Every structure is written in structure tokens, then in C-alpha cells.
């Protein structure tokens, strides 16, 4: 199965690039803006340290503060936390939840505890 990642940011548009990666049993074809490439691919790879580094780097070159910059990225037209749920990226979900992110995805154990 091949999924395409449509990457959009509110940052300045730079050159478009294409990249293929494999996340578990899913082959991912990246098509999008260069600044968002590492952000979305770190979610595909479930690599929280790369995501953190990419967001810090983006904030350094932007007037948007680091603690808010993740709100300006989306992968496949989804918030980063929702994309992390769709990719089953546990490290990324934990990292984004620590930043106060709440996704629109609800897990079964969350329903049972309500």
C-alpha cells in the first residue's frame, strides 16, 4: 500500500521535493515543501528527537515561538498529533501530548475510563 503525504506549512514556500520511505509495512511517498519534510518524516519514523530538533530549527528562523510552531505544520491535511495517531507513532504522540496537544482521535481505553 502506498500513501502520499501532502505537506503544508504557513512558512515561506521553498522548493518541492519527493522522497520515499518505509514505515513498518507501509511505503510512504513524500511530496511537499522542503521545510516540512523532516517534521512529517520524523512522525513516519516515530522519531521524537528529530521532530523536536526540526521544530526548534524552524522556530529559530521564524517569528513564531518554539512552543507554538508545531501548530503551523500539518501532514496529510491533519494536525501533527492526528497524523501521529494515523501512523501509530507512539513516541511522537507522547512528545506532542507533553506540549499540550490534544488530538481528535479517541482510543478505546480513553472511552472506557470516561
SVG drawing of the C-alpha trace seen along z (x, -y; Angstrom):
<svg xmlns="http://www.w3.org/2000/svg" viewBox="-17 -37 35 42">
<polyline fill="none" stroke="black" stroke-width="0.4" points="0.0,0.0 1.3,-3.4 0.2,-6.6 1.1,-10.0 1.9,-12.7 0.6,-16.1 2.7,-18.5 1.6,-22.1 3.1,-24.9 2.4,-28.5 6.1,-29.2 7.6,-30.6 7.3,-28.2 10.6,-26.7 11.4,-24.1 9.3,-20.9 10.9,-17.6 10.0,-13.9 11.2,-11.1 10.2,-7.5 10.4,-5.8 9.1,-2.7 7.3,-3.0 6.7,0.5 4.8,2.3 3.6,-1.0 5.5,-2.5 5.3,-6.3 5.9,-8.7 6.7,-12.2 5.7,-15.1 5.7,-18.5 7.7,-21.6 11.3,-21.1 10.9,-22.8 8.2,-20.3 10.0,-17.2 11.8,-16.4 8.8,-17.2 6.5,-14.8 9.1,-12.1 10.1,-12.1 6.4,-11.2 6.5,-8.4 9.7,-7.2 8.4,-7.7 11.5,-9.8 10.6,-12.4 14.2,-13.7 14.3,-14.5 10.8,-16.2 12.0,-18.3 15.2,-19.3 13.2,-20.2 10.7,-22.3 13.5,-24.1 15.3,-24.8 12.1,-26.1 11.4,-28.4 14.9,-29.8 14.2,-31.1 10.7,-32.3 9.0,-34.9 6.8,-32.1 8.0,-30.8 9.1,-27.2 6.3,-26.3 3.7,-27.3 5.4,-26.3 4.0,-22.8 0.6,-24.4 1.8,-25.8 2.5,-22.4 0.2,-19.7 0.8,-16.4 -1.8,-14.9 -4.0,-17.9 -4.0,-16.7 -2.7,-18.3 0.6,-16.7 -1.0,-14.8 -3.7,-13.4 -1.1,-12.3 0.9,-10.7 -2.2,-8.7 -2.7,-7.6 0.9,-6.5 0.8,-4.8 3.8,-6.9 3.8,-6.3 7.0,-8.4 5.6,-11.4 2.2,-11.2 3.8,-11.3 6.0,-14.2 3.1,-16.2 0.9,-15.4 3.6,-16.9 3.4,-20.1 -0.4,-20.2 -1.6,-18.8 -5.0,-17.1 -6.0,-15.1 -9.4,-14.5 -8.6,-10.7 -10.0,-8.8 -8.6,-5.5 -10.7,-2.7 -9.0,-2.9 -9.9,-6.6 -13.6,-5.7 -13.5,-3.1 -12.1,-5.5 -14.8,-8.2"/>
</svg>
